[in-house]
């Protein structure tokens, strides 16, 4: 931009009306100046993610109001007036976050969030019908996508642990309107023809009141009614719709695909966070139980037993699945106050964490809670389990507070009140990990590029039927400002995605890459020996794929393994679902940087890291260099501290090698990087190397992701601190 400098401008470059009496001419307004002003304003609007709109005279105001302002509490946020859609406000203090105003009807979301953790309605309309402030999960304003993965779980919360029933006829359309409106919590849906569905199957409901798709277990059927669990999450009207979740054995119907797209596009909060910084506690209860982490202790005489994963609960297909990940802990209670206590775990100074677990109860009325207790027996966090979800297996993620004064804590599951007769609580896959602000939603009002990479779920098959919608169709609706690329190919397995990566992902320079794969790896495994050979292959290749996405500067969004059908051709008696469960279980067990807090811990061992430029160490010298590792079970916890005295004369990419024990998958996973005395404008971070295995690669953060670090980003006195974790390979 520039100040007016045309004929008639004042000496200090301002406008003048001129003076005809003394012959002073008025300032000439030139096309050059007007175009400069126009482009400045247009660029301001467009850089804020808005397309220019001739009919919209509030676009610049929206830009100005979208700049981050600050408030100190949710109450201050609610009291703000004059909000504009897309405006952002920062919340300071220990619960710091950025909230963005969304002027659509969010009354359903506000109703289900009474503590205003995610949604804060304005004081002028506390119902949220005219909009609400939506938490962006500790995202700082104007930063690019985060590179740590998000995980969209669907095996349990989407499908209830199993796929299409043999009794469900494939390739038929089952969509119909809801016949009678019903309120949130209702356990029955009225329809014109309930014979389209099967007891024990699943349905997907479109809630027109909140523009949201949700899945439900079919408990019972009459001619014109469907009994469901859990109860309705949102109200329904006669404009609401329902269809069977599965269209055929390998593919959900269009409503479920829309639900999945909504989870990807709208997902924020703790539900999609993964344990990037290592787990403090983890158990899938699958050691028989022999491992200490798998052994529960009864509270007040409760019964303790362990049940292997199942496909049918209690011998009845119309009973929600109760055990689906390895083994489950069954806690039988007869009176208030009974429950189970899990083993103590070390907190390592971590206070703010996430507790994740899979849970269901056979009692719909008892008051159940999960408690976090410190070593002195004091309750640090108490989480009531919502009654409306207790009767179906549900995966929960809750933020928790760990003790600051003691070094250990433990988890209790207790029936606190309302016990009338004996019943069981079922617990599975429990973990505690440090809270991390990774689960950022894809911004709705920014121009980002999203590549959906996967199999036929991504590709769709609209040429055959409208029921086979590609996932990208709903994503385009959810993210109108984004460029959505469909890189799905039917029949693809994880190796196929790697083979296509350079041609079908890299050219688009994506900000986000959605990965949906696994169905075909269950149908056609890499080895005749499914476990462990095919399972290990799937995990290793998936980790390699994630590393390549991150090295590209994009955030991976992992769509978890789906459940699969009871029968499909030669695959009978839940064989496919058993494979899907195994892939899901081991992927999650091994996926993150896991800290195995077993009783056996080795002392720190020294090793020598090597900085490489273009794959060689020629000319590189150090004024100080040290590294150590601690082995806990199969987990290597490493740290590196090196200071250069010369970076040498080589040019090219920068990597670090010399790790003392090879990685099981070839992937060395960094957790934290600090770089001093570097030549880049921003700092340096370590990522998994996309080339030779067992190395780290250095990258430079940019506004849109990362770019490769080279010798130009280092100085002769650069200092690097790097720490992380990986699985050991001793073979």
N, C-alpha and C positions, 0 to 999 in steps of 0.2 A: 504494500500500500504506500501511497505518497501523499503529501500535502499539495494542494492546488498550486501550480506554478505557471499557469497560462497567462496570456496578456491580461492586464488589469488586476492581477493578484497583488496583495500588499507585500512589502519587503519581508514580512515574517510569514508569508505563504498562507494568508487568509483571504476570505472573500470580501469584495467591496461592491457597494451599489453604484460607485462612481459619482461624479458631480458634473452635470452638463454645463453648469455656469462657468467653471474654470477649465473645462475640457478634459477632466479626469474620466476615463472610460470605466465602465463596470467590468467586473471579472468575467472573462469568457469561460463558460463551463464546457470543457472539451469532452469529446467521446472517450479519450484516453482516461481521463479522471473518472467519468461515470462508469466505464467498464471495470476500472480497478475497484471501485466501491462495490459494484454489483458482484464481482467475482469473490471479493472478501466475504460478503454476506452469504453468497451461495455456498462457498467452501465451508463456512462456519456451520451452516445447516446440514450440509451433506456429511461433513466429518463427524457429526453427532448421530449419524445413522438414519437421517431422514431424507427421503427423496423430495426434490423440489415440487411444490404443489401450488399452482397459481391461485387456487381458491382458498388456501390456508394462510391467513394473515398473522397467525400466532407462532410460526415456526422459529423465528429468531428469539422470541420470548421463551419458547420451550428450551432452546439452546442455553440461554442465560440461566434459566431456572434449573437446568440439569446439572449445573456445576455444583460440586459437593459442598454443602453447608453442614454445620454441626449442631447436634443436640446432645443432651446428657442423659435422657431417659426416654422410655417408650411413651410416658405421659407427655413430655415435651413434643415428641413426634406427632402424637395424636392431636395435639392442640394447634398444629400448623394449619394455616388456611391458604387458599389460593393455589392449591396444588395443580400441577399440569402433568398429564400422562408422560411418564419417562423421567420425571424429576428425581434426583438422587439427593439423599441426606445422610450424613455420617453420624453414627451413634458412638460416642466416646465412652471411656471407662473400661472396666474389665471385660465387659461383654461387647466390645467394639465390633461394629459391622456397618455395612452400607445398606440402606433401605431405598428401594425404588418404588415410586408411586405407580400403581396400575389402576386405571379408571374403569376397568371392566367389573362386572358383578362378581364379587368374591365373598358373598355372604356365606356360602357353603364352607369355604376354607376358614373364614373367621369363626364360624360356629364350632368347628372342630379344633380350634386353637385358642382356648379360653385364656391361656397364659400369655398370649401374644408373643410367642417365640418366633414364628415365621411371618405372621400377618398382624399388622397394627392398623385398625380402622381409624378414620378421622373422627374427632369428637362430634362433628356435624352429622355423622351418619355411622353410628357404632355398629350397625348391622353388617357393614361392608358392601351393601348393595350398590353403592356409588363408587366403590373402589377401596383400596387399602394400600398401605406401605408394605412391600414385600422384601423380606430379608434376603440379601445376596450372599449370605454365609461368609462374613468376614472378608469379602472381596474388597480390595482397595480400588479407589476410582481410577479409571483410565489405564488399567494394566491389561496385558495380553492374557491369553488363555494359560491356565496352569498345566504343567506337563505331567503331573502325577495322575494316574488313572482314576476314573470313576467306575463304579460297578453297579449295574442295574440288575438286581436279583429278580428272577422270575420262576425258578424251579418250585419254590415254596409259595411265595405270596402271589404269583401269577397263576400257577397250575395246581397248587395244593399237593405237589409231590408225585403226581402221576398224570399220564397223558390220556388220550382218547380211549374210551371203553370199547370192548368188543361188541357190546350191544348197540353202540351208536353207529348209524348207517353213514358211511362216508359220502362226501361230494353232494350233499343236499343243502338247500338254502333253508334256514330256520328263523330268519328275521321276522319279527312282528312287533306291533305296538303294545305297550303296557295298556291293559284294559281299564284299570282303576288306579287313580293316584294313591300314593302312600308316602308316609313321613319317614324321615331318617330313623333307623333302628327297626323298621318293620321286618318281619321274618317270613313274609309271604308276598308274592307278586301275582297279581291277577292278569291273565292273558286269555286270548280267544281259544287257543289250542295248545295245551300243555303236553300233548302226545309227541311233540317234536323233540322233547328232551328226555333224558334218562336219569333216574335216581343214581347218585354217585358220580354223575358227570359234572361239568361246569358250564356256567353261562356267563356271558359278558353283557352288561347292561350299560346303555347310554343314558346318562343322567342329563337331560336337557336343561335342568335348572342351574347346573354349574358347568355345562359343556365338558363332561368328564366321563370316561369309560372305566368300569370297575368289574372285576370277576367275582363270582360267588359259587359256592358248593351247593349242589342240588340235594337237599335232604329228603324231600318227599314231593309227590305229584298227585294232584287230582285232575279232573277234566279241564278245569280252567284256572288252576293255581299252582304256583311253584313255591315250595318251602325251601328257604335258603339259609345258609350260614356263611359268614356272619350276617347280622342284620344289615339293611340298606345303609350304606355310608353317606348317601345324600338322598333327598326326596326324589320321587318320580312323579310324573304326570302322564296324561294320556298321549303326550308328545314324546315321551321317553320310549326307547326301543330295547329289545332284547334279542340275542341270538346265541346259539350254542358256541362255546369257546373254540372248539375244534371243528374245522371244515373237513379235513381228512386226517389220516394217521400221522402224516408228517408236517401238516400245515394248519395253523390256526385260521379262523375266519377273519374277516376285515375288521370287526370291532376290536378283537384282541390286538391286531397289528396297530390300530389307532391308539389303544391303551399303551402299548409299548412305546410308540412314538411320543406320547404325552409324557411318559416317565422320563424319557431321554431329554425332551425339550424343557420340561417344567421342573425336573428333579433338582431340588436343593436340600440343604439341611444334612443331618447326619445319616440319612438312609442310604446314601450312595458313597459315603466315605470308606476308604479302604485303609488297613493298618500299615501305612507307608513307613512309619517310624519303628516298627517292631511291636510284637504282642507282649503284653505283660503276663497274660494268662490265656491258654487255649486248650480246649478239649473237644473232641468229637466222640468221647466215651467209647472208643473202638479198640481198646487194648485188652478187653475181656473182664473186668478192668484190672490191669496190672500196673500201669503207669500211675504215679501218685496223683497227677492232675485229673485222672478219670474216676477217682474214688470219692464218693459222697458219704456223708455221715448223717444219720437220722437226727432230727430235732424233735424232742418230746415223744419219742416212740413211733414215729412215722415208719411205714414200710419202704424199704429200698430194694429195687430190682432193676435189671438192665434187659432191654429187649432189642433184638436185631432189627435192622430196617425191614420194612414190610411194604407190600403193595395193596393189601386189603387189611383193614383193622377189625379185630374182634370177629373175623369170619364173615363180615357183611360188607357188600360193596357200597351201601348207602350210608356208611359211617365215615366221617372224615378221617383221612390218613393220620396216624399218630406217631409213626417212627419212620424217618426217611433219610437220615444221614448217618451212616455207620451204625451206631447203637444209640438208644435213647435211655435216659434215666427216668424210671417210673417211680413217683413218690406217692404212696398210698396214705391218705390221711383220714382220720375218723373224728377229729375234734379240732376246735380252734387252737391255733398256736403250733400245730405240727407242720413239719416241712423237712428240708434237707440243707446241709451246709457243704459247700465245696472247699477244696484244699486252699490253704493260704498261699498267696503269691507275693513276690517282691514288687514293690512299687517303684524303686529306683529313683525316687524324688519326683516322679510324675504325679501331678495332682488332677489336672483336667483331662478326662479320658472319655472313651466311649465303651459302653457295655453292649455287646451284641449277643443275642441268643435266639434259639427257636423254641417255641413253647405252645402248648395247648392244655386245656383242662376239660375233664368230663363233667364238671359242675358249672352250670351257667349262672349260679347265684352267689357263690362264696367270694369273699374279698381276699384277693391274692396279691402278694407283693414280693418284689425282689429287693433285698437290702445289701448294701455294701458296708461291712463293719471293719473297723481297724483292729490292731492287735490288742487293744485294751477293751474291746467289746462294744465300743460306741458306734452307733449308726452314722455313717458319713453321708449316705444317700439312700432314700427309700423311694421305690418306683412302684406305684400301684399298676397292676396289669389291667388294661381296659377290658371290662366285662364283655363288651360287644364283640371282641375278637377271640375270646378265650376258647370257644368251642371248635375252632379250626386251627390247624397248625399254622403259626405265623412267625415270621422272622422279624424281630424287634431290634432297633438300634436306639439307645438312650445315652445322652450325655450324663456323665457321673462325676462326682468329686471323690478323689482318693485322699487318704489321710496325709497330712503334711508332717505330723509329729511322730508317726510310727513308720517303719520301713516295710510292713506287710499289711495285707488286707485279705478279706475273703468274701465270698458271695453266699447269701442265703436265699432260699425260696420258701415262703411261709404262707399257709392259709391263715390269715389273721382273724377272720370272723365269718359268720354265716355258714359254717359247716353243718350240714344236716345229713348224716349218713356217710358211709365210706365212698370215696371217689379217688381218682388218680390225677395227678399233675404230671405232665410229660415234658421233659427238658432235653434239648439237643444242641450241639455245636455252640458252646459258650466261649466267648473271648472278651478280653479287655485290652484295649490299645490306646496309646496316647492320642488325645483329640488333635485333629489336624484340619485346617480350613481348606481342604482340597476340593470339596464337592460343589464346585461352582456350576451354576446353571449356564447354558448357552445364552448369551445376551439376545433378547428379542429385538432390540432396536439398534443393533450394530451390523455392519456389513462384514460377516464372517463367512468362511468357506467350510462346509461340513461334507466329508466324504463318508458315505455308508458302504462299508466293505463287508462282504459276506456271501451267503448262499442264496437259495431261492426265497428265503424270508425277506431278504433285501430286494432281490430282483423282482419278485412278484410274478404274476401271470395273468394280467388283465385280459389278454387275448382269449383265454379259456373261460374265465369267469370273473365277475366283479368281486367275488369272495376272496380272490387272491391278490389283494392290494399290496403293492410294495410298501415297505415302511417309509419310504421317502415321500409318499403322497401326503400323509398326515404331517410329516415333518415340515413340508412346504407351507402347510396351513399354520402350524405352530410358530414357525420362524420366518415370517414374510420378508425380512430384510436379508436373510442368509442365502448364499448360493449353495444348493443342495446337489451333490453329485451321487448318482446311484452307480456304485461299482459292485453290484451283486451279480453272481453267476450261479445258476442252479446246479446243484450237485457238488459244489465246492467243499473241500475240507481245508483244514488249517494250512497244510502244505501248499495248496493251490493259492491261498491268499498271499503267502510269501512269494510264490512264483510270479504272481501278477502285480506285486507291490510297485515295482519300478514303472510299470506302464499305466496302472489303474489308480495309483494314489499320488506318487511323487509329482507328476506334472501339474497337479492342481494346487500345490502348496497349501494344504488345508490347515485350518486352525484346530479342527476337531476331526477325529477319525472314529466312527462307530464301528465296532467289530462284532458281528453276529455270525458265529460258526459253532459247529459241534454236532449238529444233527447227523450229518453225513459221516462224521468220524465214528458215530455210534453204529450207523447202518453198515459201513464198510471200513472197519478199523484197519490201522496200518499193519497189524500183525495178527496172525492166527491165535496168538496168545494175548488175549485182550488185556489181562492184568498179569504182570505189570507192564508188558512191552508197549502195548498201544496207549495205555494211560500215560506212561512216561514220555512217549513220543509226542503226544498231544500237548503235554505241559511244556516240554522243551521248545517246541515250535511256536507255541503261543507266546512264551516269554521272548523268543527271538523277534516275533512280530511286534510285540509291545515296545521292545528296544528300538526297532526301526522307526516306529511311529514317533517316539519321544525324540530320537535323534533328528527327525525331520522338523522338530519344533512344534509338533501338534500334541494335543491332549487326547489320549485314548479314552474312549467310553466303551467299556466292556459290557456286552449284553450276556448275562449269565446263561448257563446251559438250560435248555428247556426240559420239561418232562416229556416222555414219549409213550407211544401207544401200547395197549395191552397185547394186541395182535396186529401184524401186518405181513401178509403172505407167510413166508417160512419162519418169520420171527414171531414166536408164540409165547404165551404165558409170561408177559411182562419182561421178556429178555431185553428188549430195547430200552425199557425204562430202567432196568437194573444197570445197563451200561451207562445210561445218562446220569444216574445217581453216582456211579463210581467216578466218572469224569468230573462231575460237579464237586464231589467230596474232595478228591485229591487235588484238583485245581485250586480250590480255596485253601486247603491245608498248606500247600506249598507256594501259593501265589505270592504272598507278600514277604517282606523282610521280617522273618519270624525270629524272635528271640526264644530259644528253647531253655526255659529256666528249670533244667533238671538238677537234681542234687549234686551231680558231678560237674565241676567246673575246673578247667585247667588254668594254670597261671599264665600270665601274659608271655608270649614268645616273640622275640625280635625277628625281623626280616628286612630285606633291603629293597625298597621300591626303585624302579627305573623310569625316569621321564624320557619319552621318545618323541622325536620330531621326524615325521615322514618314516616312522617305523625303525629309526636307528638312534643310537645314543652318542654318535660322534660329536666330540667337542663340548658336550654338556658336562659341567662340573658343579660341585655343591660346596657351599660353606657350612651347611648342616643338613643331615638327612637321617631320619629315623622312622621306624614303623613297628607296630606290634599287632598281634592278633590273640584272641582268646577263643578257644573252641569249646562250645557247649553242645554236647550231643553231636549232631551233624551240622550245626550252624557255626560259621566262622564270622566273628565280630572283629573287624579290622579298623585300624586308624593309621593315617599317613601324615607326616610332617616333614616337608623338605623345603630348603632354601637354596636357590641357585647362586653360584658365583659367576657362571657364564652359561648362556643358552646355546652356545655354539653357532655355527654358520649354516646349518641345514634349514630348509624351508619345507613347510607342509603342515599336516594335521598333527595335533599334540595328543599323545596317549600316555598312559601309565601302565607298566607291566611289572612282573616280578613277584606276583602273588604266590605265597608259599604252598598253598594247597589249591588244586584246581576246583573250579565250580562244577557242580553236578550238571547244570544245564549249559555251562560255558558263559553264563551271564554273571558279571560282577556288579552288584547293585549298590550304588552310592546312596547314602541317606542325607549327608550334609557336606557342604563345601564352603570353605572360606579362602579367599585369595587376596594377598597383599602385594603391593608394588607391581601391579600389572599395568600394561599399556592400553588396555581396552577402556572405553568410556564407561562401561559397566563391569561388574565382576565376572568371574568365571565359575561355571558349575560343571561337575562331573556327571556323565551319564554312562549307561551301558554302551560298550563299543559295538558298532554295527559291522565291523570287520572281523579280524581275528578274535577268537574267544579268549576269555580270561584276561581282558584288559579293560581299563577305563578310558573313555574319550572325553576331552574337555570341550565345552561349548560356551558360547557367549550369549547371554539372554538378550533378546531384542523385543521390540514392542509387539511383535506378532509371534514370538516363539524363541528359537535359538538358531545360531549359525555356528559352524565349526570354528573352534579356536585354532589359530596358527601361531607360528613363531612370532608374528607381528604383535600378538596380544601379550607376549611375555617380555620381561626385561631381564637383565643379567642379575637382578636381585629379587626376582619374584619369589614369593613364599606361598605354599599351598598346604592347607589342612583339609583332609578328606577322611570321612568315616562311613562305614556301611556294614552290610551283612550279606551272606550268601550261603547256599547249601554246599557242603564239601563233597568232593568226589575222590575216593581213595583207590579206585580201580585202576 
